[in-house]
Amino acid sequence: MADRRELVRAYKETPRPAGIYRVQHIPSGRILLGSSVDAPAMLNRVRAQLRMKGHPNHALQNDWNTDGPDAFEFEVLDLLAPPTKPGADLTADLTMLEALWREKLSLDPDPSY
């Protein structure tokens, strides 16, 4: 049992992959761009919400319902370096990184979705 507890503790102490993610509707080119302290987990959440017909963005959900999952691309665009201090607040860094990606992708300040 001590080995299992040690594995759980090590998992909890592992820094999450904070970064920028993109969900793109391929036929229209519309993009949902976002940031999260755990970008891969956020993409899984978005997929699950869309499959369960419960995503809060109605335009995105409508495109999913109309065109299906094959019409979408889910991608982690960029990850921050893991913080050196446990419990570090990454909000400002993620906001800045998202703004840089909006500029790089030539997106309006308002999201496509």
C-alpha positions in Angstrom: 0.0 0.0 0.0 2.8 2.4 0.7 3.9 2.2 -3.0 0.4 3.1 -4.2 0.3 6.1 -1.8 3.7 7.2 -3.0 2.5 7.0 -6.6 -0.6 9.0 -5.8 1.5 11.7 -4.0 4.0 11.9 -6.9 1.1 12.3 -9.4 -0.4 15.1 -7.4 2.9 16.9 -7.1 3.6 16.7 -10.9 3.0 20.1 -12.5 0.1 20.1 -15.0 0.8 21.1 -18.6 -0.5 24.7 -18.6 -0.9 26.2 -22.1 -2.9 27.3 -25.0 -5.4 25.1 -26.9 -7.3 25.4 -30.1 -10.5 23.8 -31.3 -11.0 24.5 -35.1 -14.1 23.9 -37.2 -12.4 22.8 -40.4 -15.2 23.6 -42.9 -15.7 27.2 -41.7 -12.2 27.9 -40.2 -13.8 29.2 -37.0 -11.6 28.8 -33.9 -12.1 28.5 -30.2 -8.8 29.6 -28.7 -8.3 29.3 -24.9 -5.8 28.9 -22.1 -5.8 26.5 -19.2 -3.6 25.4 -16.3 -4.1 21.9 -17.8 -4.5 22.4 -21.6 -4.8 18.7 -22.6 -7.5 18.1 -19.9 -9.4 21.2 -21.1 -9.5 19.8 -24.6 -10.9 16.5 -23.2 -13.5 18.5 -21.3 -14.5 20.4 -24.5 -14.8 17.1 -26.4 -16.9 15.6 -23.7 -19.2 18.6 -23.5 -19.7 18.6 -27.2 -20.4 14.8 -27.3 -22.9 15.2 -24.4 -24.5 18.2 -26.3 -23.8 20.5 -23.3 -21.1 22.9 -24.5 -21.9 26.5 -23.3 -20.9 28.0 -26.7 -24.0 27.4 -28.8 -22.4 28.2 -32.1 -19.7 25.7 -31.5 -22.2 23.1 -30.3 -24.4 23.7 -33.4 -21.5 23.2 -35.7 -20.6 19.9 -33.9 -24.2 18.7 -34.1 -24.4 19.6 -37.8 -21.0 18.4 -39.0 -19.9 15.8 -36.4 -16.6 15.2 -34.7 -14.6 14.6 -37.9 -15.1 18.3 -38.9 -13.0 19.5 -35.9 -9.4 19.6 -35.0 -8.3 19.7 -31.3 -4.8 20.9 -30.6 -2.5 22.1 -27.8 -0.6 25.0 -29.4 1.8 25.9 -26.7 2.8 24.9 -23.2 4.4 27.0 -20.4 7.5 25.8 -18.7 6.5 24.1 -15.4 6.6 26.6 -12.5 9.5 26.5 -10.1 7.3 27.1 -7.1 4.4 24.8 -6.2 1.1 26.6 -6.3 2.4 29.4 -8.6 -0.3 31.5 -10.2 0.0 31.2 -14.0 -3.0 33.4 -14.9 -1.0 36.4 -16.1 1.4 34.2 -18.1 -1.4 32.3 -19.8 -3.3 35.6 -20.6 -0.1 37.0 -22.3 0.6 33.8 -24.1 -3.0 33.6 -25.4 -2.8 37.2 -26.6 0.4 36.3 -28.5 -1.3 33.4 -30.2 -4.3 35.5 -31.1 -1.9 37.9 -32.8 0.0 35.1 -34.5 -3.2 33.5 -35.8 -4.5 36.9 -36.8 -7.6 36.5 -34.7 -9.8 39.3 -33.6 -9.8 40.1 -29.8 -13.3 38.6 -29.8 -13.2 34.8 -30.3 -14.5 33.3 -33.6 -16.7 31.3 -31.3 
